[in-house]
């Protein structure tokens, strides 16, 4: 354990600094990554393998396409349409967060935030109201639904593979309603939390006499094409042998198509340079630093040590082990990317399940199911506790920062913490009642 202390101290110090000095998060994360590399905690040969190019390419490509979408004035038109249908900001926040959740059950959480944020920003601009709470609500809602389906998030795909689950098994498994319903139960209560948070925003919305005219529909086609292709890619069978970066390739390819279209239409360099400049390179830098930091502590064995500690804390009691895994996963995922954590815990749970099932005289799958489902729900929702706990949160905060809105930790905690508790508590109870032995 002593050998792990330097890595733990650097990692913990970095997170404290990022929470205290929000404006400088990208530089703090990158500086910490350099320290890890310089100290030999992350070998130079491992740098590229620790970077999640799929996420980085997807964010960069989608940001560019979204800028084309914004320039077309389609978000303004959609904002007018929404304002005609909903009575006030309170219901606008609820509807947009629910919509983000639905999309995110089938499309990556980050892409979902990047696509819905412009509409929310446009509504807030028209109403001259603060967009920070609404974008936070959209981000945390999109994170929640990542565990709802087999294709909702990378962690869901990993767990489905470990348990040999099909797409439909997320709805009905072992003759019982599956984890989808645990997530949706949490989603309903979380929507109530959003409704309560915005309880004071009940002023009637002004109704536009005419809808904002759209000057180009091609960016909308590109954005819808991005959503469609991401869904197709998420259902693609293994026999297609798609690269791990397929989502990022899709997003960047469609962005490049949009740039070529812009060049032919406007015949100006600005038509290409403008969308490229809109990409938030600070957000990409922050994620790059975080990926390298997490890669370093993983290389030093910190995550493996955490997994072993959780196993010991659970002892030989299934309910206690389930409880430890759920709540420890929530806490750990608030600070550590959930993908390496889940990847580490999957084999640990597999081994524990076989051992405990032997002691209890039952089939290992009966022990493994609540533990695996508890891991997925806890690790997925834990990222909603802090502003840097999930890539979708980072993307939303990046959008707000570029628009001149600084997000305080208190702004995020005010929504993220009650939202997380409202989502995880019913999921925790549901999984144990349905699958507990």
C-alpha positions, -999 to +999 in steps of 0.1 A: +000+000+000+029+023+008+041+020-028+008+034-040+009+065-018+027+088-042+003+081-070-027+085-047-014+118-032-008+133-067-041+122-079-061+134-049-042+168-049-050+173-086-087+167-080-088+191-051-071+218-072-095+212-101-125+216-078-110+247-061-097+264-093-124+257-118-111+281-145-078+263-147-089+227-147-075+218-182-040+232-172-041+215-138-050+181-154-024+183-181+003+194-156-006+165-134-004+141-163+031+155-171+042+149-135+029+113-136+049+107-168+080+125-156+080+105-124+078+072-144+043+063-130+030+063-165+055+048-190+059+069-222+050+038-243+016+037-226+006+073-233-013+067-265-030+035-253-044+054-223-060+081-243-096+074-253-094+086-289-130+076-294-143+101-269-118+128-280-127+125-317-164+122-310-164+154-289-143+173-314-163+162-344-197+167-328-187+202-315-179+212-351-211+198-365-231+215-337-216+248-346-228+244-382-262+235-367-262+267-346-251+288-376-281+274-396-304+289-369-322+256-364-317+256-326-334+290-325-364+276-344-366+246-322-364+269-292-394+288-305-413+256-311-406+243-275-416+277-260-449+274-278-456+240-262-444+244-226-457+268-200-426+279-182-388+273-176-396+247-150-413+224-175-387+233-201-359+220-178-379+188-171-387+181-207-352+188-220-336+166-193-361+137-201-355+141-238-317+139-232-322+108-212-342+091-239-316+099-266-287+089-243-302+054-239-291+048-275-264+074-282-233+082-263-239+106-234-214+132-246-229+134-281-264+137-265-253+167-245-236+184-274-267+180-296-293+192-271-273+220-254-276+245-283-314+244-281-313+249-243-289+277-247-311+294-273-341+292-251-322+307-222-309+335-245-344+344-256-356+344-220-325+362-207-321+336-180-291+316-166-285+285-187-262+268-161-288+248-142-306+236-173-274+224-190-263+206-157-298+189-156-293+178-193-258+164-186-267+144-154-299+130-171-279+118-201-254+101-177-283+083-159-297+065-190-263+051-199-271+020-179-306+015-193-297-005-225-269-026-238-259+002-261-263+031-237-227+034-226-194+017-228-198+003-193-231-013-203-215-029-233-187-043-212-211-057-186-233-072-213-203-090-227-192-103-193-227-116-185-234-127-221-265-105-222-284-096-254-301-063-260-334-076-248-318-090-216-315-054-203-353-054-203-361-090-192-335-112-176-338-146-158-375-143-161-376-110-143-378-073-152-342-063-158-320-033-151-338-010-176-366-007-151-343+001-122-329+029-143-363+042-153-375+041-118-346+063-109-353+085-139-389+092-128-377+103-093-348+123-108-373+142-130-392+151-098-359+164-084-354+186-115-390+198-112-383+208-075-350+224-083-367+247-109-398+252-087-394+290-086-391+293-124-429+295-132-431+327-151-450+322-183-429+320-214-433+346-241-447+330-273-430+339-305-454+353-332-433+337-359-408+309-359-372+318-365-364+312-402-337+285-409-311+295-435-298+260-442-312+226-435-280+206-444-264+209-409-297+194-394-294+165-418-257+160-407-267+160-370-296+136-376-272+115-396-247+115-367-274+102-344-286+076-368-251+063-376-241+062-339-272+041-332-264+017-361-228+014-348-240+006-313-260-023-327-233-035-351-224-072-346-188-081-337-184-098-371-183-063-386-149-058-369-155-020-365-126-001-349-129+009-313-129+046-324-159+041-347-181+067-329-153+093-332-147+085-368-184+089-376-186+123-359-154+136-375-163+123-409-197+141-409-181+173-396-156+172-425-185+167-450-201+198-434-169+218-439-166+207-475-203+217-481-197+251-464-167+257-486-186+250-518-216+270-507-199+301-493-165+299-510-148+317-481-120+305-457-141+316-427-167+291-436-142+264-426-121+282-400-152+294-380-165+259-372-130+246-365-124+275-340-156+266-323-142+233-311-135+237-273-098+226-272-097+234-234-123+206-228-103+182-250-072+192-230-090+185-197-101+151-209-066+143-222-051+151-188-077+130-170-072+100-192-035+101-186-039+106-149-063+076-146-040+056-168-011+063-144-030+052-112-042+022-131-007+013-141+005+017-105-022-007-093-044+018-074-076+007-091-068-030-085-061-023-049-095-005-046-113-035-061-096-059-037-105-036-008-141-036-018-141-074-019-127-076+016-152-051+030-180-072+017-168-103+035-189-134+027-223-117+030-240-112-003-262-082+008-233-065+024-211-071-006-239-057-029-243-027-007-205-020-006-202-024-044-231+000-052-222+028-028-184+025-032-189+026-070-209+058-067-182+074-046-152+061-067-168+070-100-173+106-089-135+110-092-123+081-114-135+074-150-159+045-147-146+026-177-112+014-162-130+009-128-157-013-142-132-032-164-112-039-132-142-049-111-158-073-136-133-101-131-132-094-094-170-098-091-168-129-113-144-146-089-162-135-058-195-148-072-181-183-078-166-184-043-197-171-026-221-193-046-201-224-036-205-214+001-242-208-004-248-239-025-265-220-054-257-212-091-230-185-095-252-165-119-277-159-090-250-143-070-233-125-099-264-108-112-272-084-083-235-076-079-230-068-116-262-048-118-251-029-087-217-022-102-232-008-134-258+014-117-234+028-091-205+034-115-228+050-141-245+074-117-215+083-095-201+106-122-231+129-116-218+139-081-189+162-093-185+185-123-155+164-135-169+130-128-182+123-163-173+133-198-208+146-204-205+170-174-172+183-187-187+189-222-217+208-207-194+229-186-172+236-216-202+249-236-212+272-207-177+285-203-173+294-240-206+313-237-192+333-207-209+313-179-187+300-152-200+269-133-194+270-096-190+237-077-221+247-056-241+251-089-233+215-099-237+199-064-271+216-060-284+195-089-259+166-092-261+153-056-299+151-051-302+138-087-278+110-080-294+100-047-329+101-063-316+078-091-294+054-072-316+047-041-346+033-060-322+014-083-303-001-053-336-012-036-351-025-069-321-046-079-319-063-045-357-069-042-358-084-077-324-102-079-312-105-043-308-141-030 
